[in-house]
Amino acid sequence: MKTPLYKEPNSLGFYGNFGGAFIPEMLYPNVQELNEAYTTILASNDFKKDFNKLLRDYVGRPTPLYFAERLSERYQTKIYLKREDLCHTGAHKINNTVGQILMAKRLGKKRIIAETGAGQHGVATATVCALMGIECVVYMGAVDIKRQAPNVSRMKMLGATVKPATSGSQTLKDATNEAIRDWINNPTDTHYIIGSVVGPHPYPDLVAKLQAVISEEVEQQLFEKEGTKVPDHVIACVGGGSNAAGIYYQFLNNPEVNIIAVEAEGKGILTGESAATTRLGRSGIIHGSKTLLMQNKDGQITEPYSISAGLDYPGIGPMHANLFESKRAEFISVTDEDAMKAGLELSQTEGIIPAIETAHAFAIFKERQFNHDEILVFNCSGRGDKDLQTYTDYFKLID
Ligand SMILES: *Cc1c(COP(=O)(O)O)cnc(C)c1O
């Protein structure tokens, strides 16, 4: 037998050299409880029924697979967009929060905590808590609270409490630290909804499996449109890596599918203002997981930078660290400038204003060429409404 291109994590949550659960002893019972229950719950018909029903009627799935004709013409290749931007709340993140709230209910939890960077995961979490009538506390970096004000208002409108994280760079990694602290203090009644394929095992696997619906739909939809379930390339931006994991999932073991991950280079690799983890990082431990991590020579985590709050994270999930190390995926990094231009281009070529995170994926045409008959599937992970002010300031759209 040929060795598979990709393996599910082992029972300890390791994807090759990465993953695991490096957690303080006080967190062990919480993580262990989830670990013992999650595969059984995910596999149960009762869970699947509720999950699929909410994905359809509440999230608005299946999301379209859209052939981008004008963009395809411009780059002389076949470009499809998986329209996660059309999900309720404007991004793929709701797939995960719907799944996790159903899991929390089955575990008998009465309170939800979450961390958020761009605010998208906070909104997605506050949304499902409102839906289920469950208390919700969202930790958010004080800097992010300022630069993502509309999402803060949304969370409050939805009834969530937003708690600012004021340590460190006051961004996503600091909010995550605060959420972990809360969880340690509230072990029995609280479920922590992590927003990406990061954190201690079983979160990376749990979140990947909840997002896998994206590539399940792509296979079906591509078959209807192209007579094949197999694209030549699947492309996604990677912050923690959940939208990427979702669109890669069904294709990970198919050697015909090239997998492309796009990281945020910020102002440039050598500027000290970057979030391109695979270019700048090495193995280390962050938020309970062994993965690639941007750090100084003493192992202290380096402050990341990206114009997009959702990609402004110093690590990537262990699954992606493994995809990078094993060379299963091709990693590309693009600058703020190229991402912003790609966002403007998609807006004016297809009438779709992407989130700045998403725009990074579309910037690969500067780095990479494709044949005219190749099929590219981009994960259009989110919409750009939350980023309008940033786009407007950047391009001086208003005189
Ligand atoms: C949060 C976010 C991302 C980055 O998170 P991943 O876990 O890497 O997917 C990408 N796109 C959008 C629209 C987001 O909101």
The ligand as an SDF file (V2000), in Angstrom:
LIG
                    3D

 15 15  0  0  0  0  0  0  0  0999 V2000
  -11.2570   34.4040   10.7260 C   0  0  0  0  0  0  0  0  0  0  0  0
  -11.2010   34.4590    9.2720 C   0  0  0  0  0  0  0  0  0  0  0  0
  -10.1530   33.8510    8.5560 C   0  0  0  0  0  0  0  0  0  0  0  0
   -8.9770   33.2100    9.2260 C   0  0  0  0  0  0  0  0  0  0  0  0
   -9.2700   32.1200   10.0290 O   0  0  0  0  0  0  0  0  0  0  0  0
   -9.0100   30.6350    9.5520 P   0  0  0  0  0  0  0  0  0  0  0  0
   -9.2280   29.8170   10.7600 O   0  0  0  0  0  0  0  0  0  0  0  0
   -7.5920   30.5710    9.0670 O   0  0  0  0  0  0  0  0  0  0  0  0
   -9.9730   30.3390    8.4820 O   0  0  0  0  0  0  0  0  0  0  0  0
  -10.2000   33.8810    7.1770 C   0  0  0  0  0  0  0  0  0  0  0  0
  -11.2100   34.4970    6.5200 N   0  0  0  0  0  0  0  0  0  0  0  0
  -12.2280   35.0970    7.1730 C   0  0  0  0  0  0  0  0  0  0  0  0
  -13.2990   35.7530    6.3930 C   0  0  0  0  0  0  0  0  0  0  0  0
  -12.2550   35.0980    8.5580 C   0  0  0  0  0  0  0  0  0  0  0  0
  -13.2660   35.7020    9.1910 O   0  0  0  0  0  0  0  0  0  0  0  0
  1  2  1  0
  2  3  1  0
  2 14  2  0
  3  4  1  0
  3 10  2  0
  4  5  1  0
  5  6  1  0
  6  7  2  0
  6  8  1  0
  6  9  1  0
 10 11  1  0
 11 12  2  0
 12 13  1  0
 12 14  1  0
 14 15  1  0
M  END
$$$$
